[in-house]
Each structure stands twice: as structure tokens, then as C-alpha cells.
Amino acid sequence: MPPRFVGTQPAGPSAGVLLGVVLGALVCTAWVNDLLLGVGVAGIAAGLVVCALWAAPDWQRFGVGLLVGTVVAVAAWIVLSYAAG
């Protein structure tokens, strides 16, 4: 078992949600400006979520928050873009 130091705990779900909202806004902004850039940024976002959920067992709560924040931001962007016309 590796030694644990003070302050080395993984980030929690609230930090994941905040970062997910920023990540979702970045995906939407890239998608609007250039489709290929949007696909690339979405792929990076998906890879980050997969790594946080699957590859880093201690970071699963952060990964769930990241996924929820990203989905909420993208869904809000879709709803607002359809509402605007």
C-alpha cells in the first residue's frame, strides 16, 4: 500500500461538475466554430471522462461529476440553440 500524504485525496463530485460544465461549454463552442474541431474536442472530453471513470478508481466520483456537468452543459446548449430559432 503506497504512503498517503495530507492533501492527496482525489477531487470530489462538485469539482467534477464544475469542470464538466466548463468542458461542455468548450465542446459546444468548438462545435459551433468548426465541426472537425468540435469532434476533436468532444473526443478529448470523452477520453477524459473514460479515464476518470475507468482507469483511475479513486477518481470515480469526480468522473461521474464530470460526466454529469458535461451532459448538462451540452443539453442546455442544445435547448437554448433550438429556442433561439
Buried (B, 14 or more C-beta within 10 A) or exposed (E): EEEEEEEEEBBEBEBBBBBBBBBBBBBBEBBEEEEEBBEEBBEBBEEBBEEBBEEEEEBBBBBBBBBBBBEBBBEBBEEEEEEEE
